[in-house]
Structures are given as C-alpha cells and as structure tokens.
C-alpha cells in the first residue's frame, strides 16, 4: 500500500505517512472488507435456509395408513384371538394400523397429511409437524418406555426429511417443543388389555406391535377367589362325577386354597388360547357372580357369552336332575295322588292315618335305586310354589331345590329360612270356654254370646265352628291364630280344606275338620214350640219355665239347649219326634252329626 500524496510505500498498519505526514485509508478498507464478508455469510445462510425450507417442503412424508375402528376391532378380536402364550408370558399382538390409529386418535389427527406413524419395517417413527408455519418432516428411532399399565414413545435423535439428515442437538430441543402436543403415551385400556396383566416390554415384528404381558398373581387370585366363593354346588357335584379332563382341572382349581405355579401357568396358557378351562370355571359360578365377573373383567371375557354359560349351567343341572332326582319326583307325585295329603310341619302328611311321606317309604315302595346320598335329601313344602319339593344338600353348604317344572340353588341360610317352620303343637278338642279365642268370633257376628259346635286347638292355632246367639241355627268356620297379645281370625267360611292348607301351610291342619260341610235344616218357631210341648209332655221340662236357647236339626236329629242349659237330642221318625235323650245319655251307636251338638 502507497501514500496517496507522496506515493511512498507505507506499512500496512501505519496510520500516517512517515514522509509527508498524510493520514492513510487503512481503517476504511478494513470496514469495507468486514462488511463484504458479512454479506457473503448472510447470503450463504439465507441460501441454506431457503434450501432447507424447500427441502423440508418437498420431503414431507406420505404417512397414509389404514384406519381401524378400535371398538369394532376389539369386538371381533377378543383377548384369546390376539394373544400367544410363550415361555410363561403372553404376547399380545397389535396390528400396526391399529397402533397408528390409537396413536393419532388421541390428538384427533385422522387427517393422514398431519400424522404420526410407526413403521415396523425400519423400526422408525415418522411425523410431519409444523414449526412457525413451516412443515418439518421428522423421523426418529422407535424407543418405548414401559410403565406397567402404559407405554410411552421417547422422541429423540431426529433425522430430517427423506434423506434422513441428522438434526443437530441444539435444534433438537427446539423441535421437541414443537411436537410436544403429539400423543406420546398409550395405556393398557387403549389396547383392551385386561387388568390382570402388566406390560413387561414392547417389541416390533412384521407390521405388528407385540406387548409382552405379565400376570399379576394377586389379581388372578382375586378372580379365582370370586369364582370359588360363589361356586354352584350342583355344578361342583357334576364336576366331581365327570371324567372330562377340563372338568377335573376346573375342580382342582375350585378346591385349591391358593393357586400353584403349575395352575397359574395352566390358566395363562388357557387364557391365551381357547379359554376352555376359564369357561368351565365360570360355568361353576352362580348368576350373581357371573354378573360381577362379566362387568369387572369385560376385556378378559369378551370372547365368552354369559348367556351361553348360563345355558350350559341349565343343561348340566337338568341332566343331573333327570338322572338322579326325576325317579324320586315321579314316585312322590304318584304317592301324593293316591291319598289326600296335607301340609303339616312343612311335610306331606296323611290326616287319616296320621303319617308323613318319607324318603324311605318312597324308596321301598317304588324300589328306587339312588346314585346320591339319601341322607342329604329332604321333602318339604315350598310355599312360593305351593307344592312339595325335593331339597338336596350339595357341597359347600348349598342346596338344590327341585320340582317337576323347575330348580334353584340356594345357600344353606336361605334354604333354612325358606323351609324351617315352628313345629305345630298337639291339637286337642276344647271343652271349656276360651274367652280369648271366642272374642274375635263374637266381634265377627256382633253377638253377645256364641255357641261352639266345634273347637280344636293347640297353643298357636284354633279351628272353630260356631253360631251366634241371634241366629243360632246357622254357623261359620273360623281359622284363628294366636299373635301373642291376642287371637285373630285369619280366614272364615273355609269350604276347601286343601286350598286353605296350601295357602296357610304353617296352620296346624290337625285342628281342622271337614264336618262343617253337612248343611243343617232350619226349624220354624212353630216347630220349636212343639219341641217344648213334647219335653213338657214327657215330664222332662216345664214348658212355662224354659225357652229354647239353641237348636240345630240335621240328618233326622235335633239338638236342643234350653235357657236352663239342659241339652237334649231328639231322633226323628218320618217327620215326627221319636225318642229323646239327655246329652249324657246319647247312644254311642247313633249316627249323630257332630256339628249339631255343642262342644261346650
């Protein structure tokens, strides 16, 4: 560089010329060069940015995939269809299309142009995101973080576009902020994985995401305990007599205090395959337990039908009944049709010879060969059905109740509540006034006095036939019960003793009588006046001193009670008064209708 005035050579760093003292232009040239350098760098950066934008725009991924409706998919693919059992664990296979659908469903991005997609072929995650209005196509290796009941995607180590240009670390944190709204976590519920399992790890294979599931033994024990504590005793009895291998395995589990490792592995293998063992366990459950199980374990049991299980229960029990109990029911029905049986102490009872129908009688009379323990059998009256049933005690303190048309399974407590009744006391004729029993009858008749034609009672029940003093030639029957503080009428004018007995099986039928079915004839005032004259004529009474207090006429006999409480019985002959006897002197061989005589 030379001085601009004297043209002498200058040092590059000189500020003034040493020859003429002129100021040099060194700083001006330096600034110019710096400015030009800045422009060059800016141009390069702008060109790179424009090129990057153009590259990004033209490198946007085609992220189209087949969208699957997850609800429909899981309705048609239950747990056993999706699972594979291998080496003590269950591999749960999720199609890539379903995985991508679930992934995008969380952010409502079913528009494929803005999607996040897993590709199992190269084990990469592809996403087209937007950053400050610019499209940024990114990919990264698939890295799962497993959290027992969920899996999350770890987004890092990004590449940009189709040429997989690595993204520098400073820019990666900026990109993570841009894509943090994307769904990064899916739960077991999203995959319809039953609560019995946790996710151990995740792997990829041929358009499939594989969840390796591990059983939670405590929850498996809870499931089995629910079945065990509600098992159907009838089904359990059937399993005990079955030779099917699946029934035997189910029975072993049902009777185990806790699951062995072998049983747990057996259940796991069954859950991931045909679920036959699980089906047999459910068949052994009662209806309430099935309702609970199908509600609490919906994902696990989606391949099974509660209706089919209940139908199978019915078929098994009906077969069981037809083989073991139908002969007893047939014999019971034949015996009941032979005689007029009543309900007494909740059992079939013959009032004529005062005997019960017993199982031993049926077995001996009809030569029954039973395959069951007769000591566990009972005959009892089912008030709900108004019929005699057979009850059989099953294992685990349950009972099966069987009739010709139906059956039910009850707990022991429920059966006892249904079948046990207070034993009836001894029924005795009553010959002395019973004011507490008579009081409701006087109220019924609105009478000051009643005449007891018949009364038989124990301490709790009474059967009475009575007439009022204001209409003593008529009568009504009464069933009366002692409620502790008073006696009350429970039914009147009982004409069908069998129907009354079925409606009131607790009532002591031994107090009742059918004698009231004979209808007495009505005597006129003139006819009763003739009786008084005849008593006077025979010298038994003075016509002027007495009146007829009570009179009843039936079957050629007339019973009379006078105002002085003397009682007589006339025998009629062709409509005329024949012989007469005081009450104590009536011949025992006379066929006197009991109801015309007063009991007291």
C-alpha positions, 0 to 999 in steps of 0.5 A: 500500500502507497501514500496517496500524496507522496506515493511512498510505500507505507506499512500496512498498519501505519496510520500516517505517512512517515514522509509527508505526514498524510493520514492513510485509508487503512481503517476504511478498507478494513470496514469495507472488507468486514462488511463484504464478508458479512454479506457473503455469510448472510447470503450463504445462510439465507441460501441454506435456509431457503434450501432447507425450507424447500427441502423440508417442503418437498420431503414431507412424508406420505404417512397414509395408513389404514384406519381401524375402528378400535371398538369394532376391532376389539369386538371381533378380536377378543383377548384369546384371538390376539394373544400367544402364550410363550415361555410363561408370558403372553404376547399380545399382538397389535396390528400396526394400523391399529397402533397408528390409529390409537396413536393419532386418535388421541390428538384427533389427527385422522387427517393422514397429511398431519400424522404420526406413524410407526413403521415396523419395517425400519423400526422408525417413527415418522411425523410431519409437524409444523414449526412457525408455519413451516412443515418439518418432516421428522423421523426418529428411532422407535424407543418405548418406555414401559410403565406397567399399565402404559407405554410411552414413545421417547422422541429423540435423535431426529433425522430430517426429511427423506434423506434422513439428515441428522438434526443437530442437538441444539435444534433438537430441543427446539423441535421437541417443543414443537411436537410436544402436543403429539400423543406420546403415551398409550395405556393398557385400556387403549389396547383392551388389555385386561387388568390382570396383566402388566406390560413387561416390554414392547417389541416390533415384528412384521407390521405388528406391535407385540406387548409382552404381558405379565400376570399379576398373581394377586389379581388372578387370585382375586378372580379365582377367589370370586369364582370359588366363593360363589361356586354352584354346588350342583355344578361342583357335584357334576364336576366331581362325577365327570371324567372330562379332563377340563372338568377335573382341572376346573375342580382342582382349581375350585378346591385349591386354597391358593393357586400353584405355579403349575395352575397359574401357568395352566390358566395363562396358557388357557387364557391365551388360547381357547379359554376352555378351562376359564369357561368351565370355571365360570360355568361353576359360578352362580348368576350373581357372580357371573354378573360381577365377573362379566362387568369387572373383567369385560376385556378378559371375557369378551370372547365368552357369552354369559348367556351361553354359560348360563345355558350350559349351567341349565343343561348340566343341572337338568341332566343331573336332575333327570338322572338322579332326582326325576325317579324320586319326583315321579314316585312322590307325585304318584304317592301324593295322588293316591291319598289326600295329603296335607301340609303339616310341619312343612311335610306331606302328611296323611290326616287319616292315618296320621303319617308323613311321606318319607324318603324311605317309604318312597324308596321301598315302595317304588324300589328306587335305586339312588346314585346320591346320598339319601341322607342329604335329601329332604321333602318339604313344602315350598310355599312360593310354589305351593307344592312339595319339593325335593331339597338336596344338600350339595357341597359347600353348604348349598342346596338344590331345590327341585320340582317337576317344572323347575330348580334353584340353588340356594345357600344353606341360610336361605334354604333354612329360612325358606323351609324351617317352620315352628313345629305345630303343637298337639291339637286337642278338642276344647271343652271349656270356654276360651274367652280369648279365642271366642272374642274375635268370633263374637266381634265377627257376628256382633253377638253377645254370646256364641255357641261352639259346635266345634273347637280344636286347638293347640297353643298357636292355632284354633279351628272353630265352628260356631253360631251366634246367639241371634241366629243360632241355627246357622254357623261359620268356620273360623281359622284363628291364630294366636299373635301373642297379645291376642287371637285373630281370625285369619280366614272364615267360611273355609269350604276347601280344606286343601286350598286353605292348607296350601295357602296357610301351610304353617296352620296346624291342619290337625285342628281342622275338620271337614264336618262343617260341610253337612248343611243343617235344616232350619226349624220354624218357631212353630216347630220349636214350640212343639219341641217344648210341648213334647219335653213338657209332655214327657215330664222332662221340662216345664214348658212355662219355665224354659225357652229354647236357647239353641237348636240345630236339626240335621240328618233326622236329629235335633239338638236342643239347649234350653235357657236352663242349659239342659241339652237334649237330642231328639231322633226323628221318625218320618217327620215326627219326634221319636225318642229323646235323650239327655246329652249324657245319655246319647247312644254311642251307636247313633249316627249323630252329626257332630256339628249339631251338638255343642262342644261346650 
